[in-house]
Amino acid sequence: MSGDQAPSLAILGAGVMGETVLSGLIRAGWNADRIVATDRRPERQRDLTERYHITMLDNTEAAAQADTVIVVVKPQDMAELLDEIAPVLRPGTLVVSLAAGVDTAFMEARLGEGIPVIRVMPNTPALVDEGMFAISGGTHSGQEHLDHVTEILASTGRVVTVPERYQDAVTAISGTGPAYLFFVVEAMIEAGVHMGLPRDVATELVVQTMLGSAKMIRETGEHPTVLRERVTSPGGTTAAAVKVLEDHKVRAAFLGAIEAARDRSRDLATAARAAAAEAAAAESSPGEGAGR
């Protein structure tokens, strides 16, 4: 992964998240000549070529010439794509997956012996260079692979390395997390509108409050409970609001929602493995009427 020349990289599936990684790399100074990408839609291919001056190829062409292959497809499409590119991968090619619920063992089984694999859980704030990525290495990946993926993803956010057994929890917390916060922001804006504030004013108040609060947590290093208690005067407005939230069991609802997201991540992984097994069984079985 080292050398004077940046390693060639292929992005298979240049949709929203694939383009997010691509644009972050270009802003970080990667040479467009060292990046190739794929997409099924001709109009999308033209758009990405014009915007980033990269080469668009099909999956096998891209995978065959890259040192690092980033796979950004839906979980249900992963088995088919891995089967497509496995025969053309060069020894030592690093495969990076951004598909939710697809574990490294599943990928390694389809890619063949010795191919290093890294699993990544991204989130959508990467679109504004404030993403959160959790990465986990497979059986054949080493620290140099983790470091390389960290360098790639750091162009659009922060990166942490976690044991793979935590990835379902990561999915529930940071992968799905922006939706929870958008939900809260939406509710707070609506409350402001109901109390007579113009919507644009309510939006500015809520967004800046959330942004500033997140910055306080990061920069002070203090526990959120401590920060909340500082805002909560006995018998004051904050205490009244928090009591209503506790009465409605909002904390318990968040815990339940996050556990539901974790369980769904596990279900997706199970479904992906089952679909792959079914496809493999169908390929190995003789067709109806065979031998007659």
Secondary structure, 3 states (H helix, E strand, C coil): CCCCCCCCEEEECCCHHHHHHHHHHHHCCCCHHHEEEECCCHHHHHHHHHHHCCEECCHHHHHHHCCEEEECCCHHHHHHHHHHHHHHCCCCCEEEECCCCCCHHHHHHHHCCCCCEEEEECCHHHHHCCEEEEEEECCCCCHHHHHHHHHHHHHHEEEEECCHHHHHHHHHHHHCHHHHHHHHHHHHHHHHHHCCCCHHHHHHHHHHHHHHHHHHHHHHCCCHHHHHHHHCCCCCHHHHHHHHHHHCCHHHHHHHHHHHHHHHHHHHHHHHHHHHHHHHHHHHCCCCCCCC
